[in-house]
Amino acid sequence: MKLSVKQALITGLLLLTAWISFDFSVDRRRDHRPFDPYEVARLDAAMWRSYYERQPVRMFLQLAEVMRSQYGAPFWRSFAIAYRAGRAAFVFKDGRNRADYHRALPDLERYFGLLNDLSRTPFDIRKVARLELEWWIVRREKDRFSPADWERLLAEEAGLMYGLPADRFREYAHYRTEAMLYRDARNTRMAETDWQRVQSLLDRSWSAYSRAVR
C-alpha cells in the first residue's frame, strides 16, 4: 500500500510537471484587441482596491484572472505574469525616491515580456516597461507633474503596445486619470459608493481603449 501511494504521488508530480512545462512552452499568441472592456474595468477597479488596501495575495489572484479571461494566458503562465506585475507594484509602493522606484523595473520588464509572448502584436518591451514605471513616478510626484502628464504617458504607452498613434488613446487616458484623481481626493476615506464611481470611470476608460484598438 505504501508503495502504491508513493507511486501515485510520483505519477501525479510527473503529470503536474508535464502540464506546467507544456503550459509555458506552447505558443498561445493571440490578437489582444478583442476583449470585454466592462469585465476588464471591473477587475481593474478590484485590483486598485487590493493595492490601496495592501492586499497583495488578493491582487495577485485578480491579475491572474484578467490574464486568463481577457488575454488568453494559459493557467500556470497567468500566475507567473501576475507575480511579476504584482511584485513590481508593491516594490514601487514601498519606494521613497527614484532610485527606489527603479527597483521595480526588472519585474516590469519581465511582466511585459511575458505579455508580449502572448500577443500577435509585438512591442518594444523595455520602452513599454519604462513608460509604465515613469507614469507611476509622475503620478506620485504631484508637486512636479500635472494630471496632463499622466494622460500623456498613459496614451503613449498604449499606442506603443499596439503600434498606433498616442492620440487615439486620449479618451482612455483621460477617464483613467479621472478615476485616479477621484480616488486620490478621498484617499483612506473611500466608501463602497466611491469604489463604484471608480469602476464607472474605468468602464469609460476601457471602453475608449477598446474602440481605439479596433
Secondary structure, 3 states (H helix, E strand, C coil): CHHHHHHHHHHHHHHHHHHHHHHHHCCCCECCCCCCHHHHHHHHHHHHHHHHCCCHHHHHHHHHHHHHHHHCCCHHHHHHHHHHHHHHHHHHHCCCCHHHHHHHHHHHHHHHHHHHCCECCCCCHHHHHHHHHHHHHHHHCCCCCCHHHHHHHHHHHHHHHHCCCHHHHHHHHHHHHHHHHHHHHHHHHCCHHHHHHHHHHHHHHHHHHHHHHC
